């Protein structure tokens, strides 16, 4: 692996760390700054929406709305897995994180494991998010799956 690739992965990890820190703090402006608001093909697929948000206006307002009206407090976000791959000035980062948050008017804390894919591009030396997708595992992995076994003859 090249030094340049290692430096890119370190910078991308820093962006993902900033995302976690900003989300924990419910810092709308910090989350917005991580995005490339000039990119025409933005995608934000939030778990609670059936279709993605595809304009900067909707994405920036989503952070304002969900963090001020839906999520009362983010108790924890602990990254348990991280994979990064870099393709020149584009990369993807895939994280798995355990989370706990208090949703307004919900009687119990909302928690689980969230899978997050971030696609970023390098803009003037800074990695910026252009695509985000999150999903929460809702069905347990069946115990009988044998992914490491060869196909039957």
C-alpha positions in Angstrom: 0.0 0.0 0.0 1.4 3.4 -0.9 2.1 6.2 1.5 -0.3 8.4 -0.4 -3.1 5.7 0.0 -2.3 5.4 3.8 -2.5 9.2 4.1 -5.8 9.2 2.3 -7.2 6.5 4.6 -6.0 8.3 7.7 -7.7 11.5 6.4 -10.9 9.6 5.6 -10.9 8.0 9.1 -10.6 11.5 10.5 -13.7 12.6 8.6 -15.6 9.6 9.9 -14.5 10.3 13.5 -15.7 13.9 13.0 -19.0 12.6 11.8 -19.4 10.4 15.0 -18.3 13.3 17.2 -20.7 15.8 15.6 -23.6 13.3 15.6 -23.0 12.6 19.3 -23.1 16.3 20.0 -26.1 16.9 17.7 -23.9 19.5 16.0 -25.8 20.3 12.8 -23.2 22.7 11.4 -20.3 20.3 11.9 -22.3 17.5 10.2 -23.1 19.9 7.3 -19.4 20.9 6.9 -18.5 17.3 6.2 -20.5 17.3 3.0 -19.6 18.5 -0.5 -22.5 20.9 -0.9 -21.4 21.8 -4.5 -21.8 18.2 -5.8 -24.7 17.7 -8.1 -25.3 14.0 -7.4 -25.7 13.9 -3.6 -27.5 11.0 -2.0 -28.5 10.6 1.6 -30.5 7.4 2.4 -31.7 7.7 6.0 -33.1 4.6 7.6 -36.5 6.3 8.3 -37.2 7.3 4.6 -38.2 5.0 1.8 -36.3 7.0 -0.8 -33.0 9.0 -0.6 -32.6 12.8 -0.1 -30.9 14.0 -3.3 -30.5 17.8 -2.9 -28.3 19.7 -0.6 -31.3 21.7 0.6 -33.0 18.5 1.8 -29.9 17.0 3.3 -29.0 20.1 5.3 -32.5 20.5 6.5 -32.7 16.8 7.4 -29.9 17.3 9.9 -31.6 20.4 11.4 -35.0 18.6 11.6 -34.0 15.2 12.9 -31.5 16.5 15.4 -33.8 19.2 16.8 -37.2 17.5 16.6 -36.7 13.7 16.5 -33.6 12.8 18.4 -33.6 14.1 22.0 -30.2 12.8 22.9 -27.5 10.5 21.3 -26.3 8.4 24.2 -23.5 6.5 22.3 -22.1 5.7 19.0 -19.3 3.1 19.2 -17.7 2.1 15.9 -17.2 -1.7 15.8 -16.0 -2.1 12.2 -14.4 0.1 9.6 -13.4 -0.6 5.9 -12.0 2.0 3.6 -11.0 1.8 0.0 -9.6 4.7 -2.1 -9.9 5.1 -5.9 -7.9 8.2 -6.8 -10.0 11.2 -5.6 -12.9 9.0 -4.6 -13.3 6.6 -1.7 -15.8 4.7 0.2 -15.9 4.1 3.9 -18.1 1.4 5.5 -18.7 1.5 9.3 -20.6 -0.6 11.6 -21.5 1.1 14.9 -23.5 0.3 18.0 -25.7 3.2 19.0 -28.1 4.2 21.7 -30.3 7.3 21.5 -33.4 8.8 23.1 -36.2 9.6 20.6 -38.7 12.2 21.6 -41.9 10.8 22.9 -40.6 7.2 22.8 -40.9 5.3 26.0 -37.6 3.4 25.7 -34.1 4.1 24.3 -33.6 3.2 20.6 -30.5 1.2 20.1 -28.9 -1.4 17.8 -26.2 -1.8 15.2 -26.1 0.6 12.3 -24.3 -0.1 9.0 -23.2 3.0 7.2 -21.7 3.6 3.8 -20.0 6.9 3.0 -18.8 7.8 -0.4 -16.4 10.8 -0.5 -14.5 12.8 -3.0 -11.4 14.8 -2.5 -12.2 18.5 -3.0 -9.1 20.7 -2.9 -7.3 18.4 -0.5 -10.3 17.7 1.7 -12.4 14.6 1.7 -16.1 15.5 1.5 -19.2 13.2 1.7 -21.3 12.9 -1.5 -23.2 9.8 -0.7 -24.4 8.3 2.6 -26.5 5.2 3.3 -27.5 3.8 6.7 -29.4 0.6 7.6 -30.1 -1.1 10.9 -30.0 -4.8 11.0 -33.6 -5.8 11.7 -33.4 -9.6 11.1 -30.8 -11.7 13.0 -28.4 -13.6 10.8 -29.6 -17.2 10.5 -27.3 -19.6 12.4 -27.5 -22.2 9.6 -25.7 -20.0 7.0 -22.3 -21.5 6.1 -20.6 -18.7 4.1 -17.1 -20.3 4.3 -18.0 -23.7 3.0 -17.4 -24.6 -0.6 -20.3 -25.1 -3.0 -21.6 -28.7 -3.1 -20.2 -30.8 -5.9 
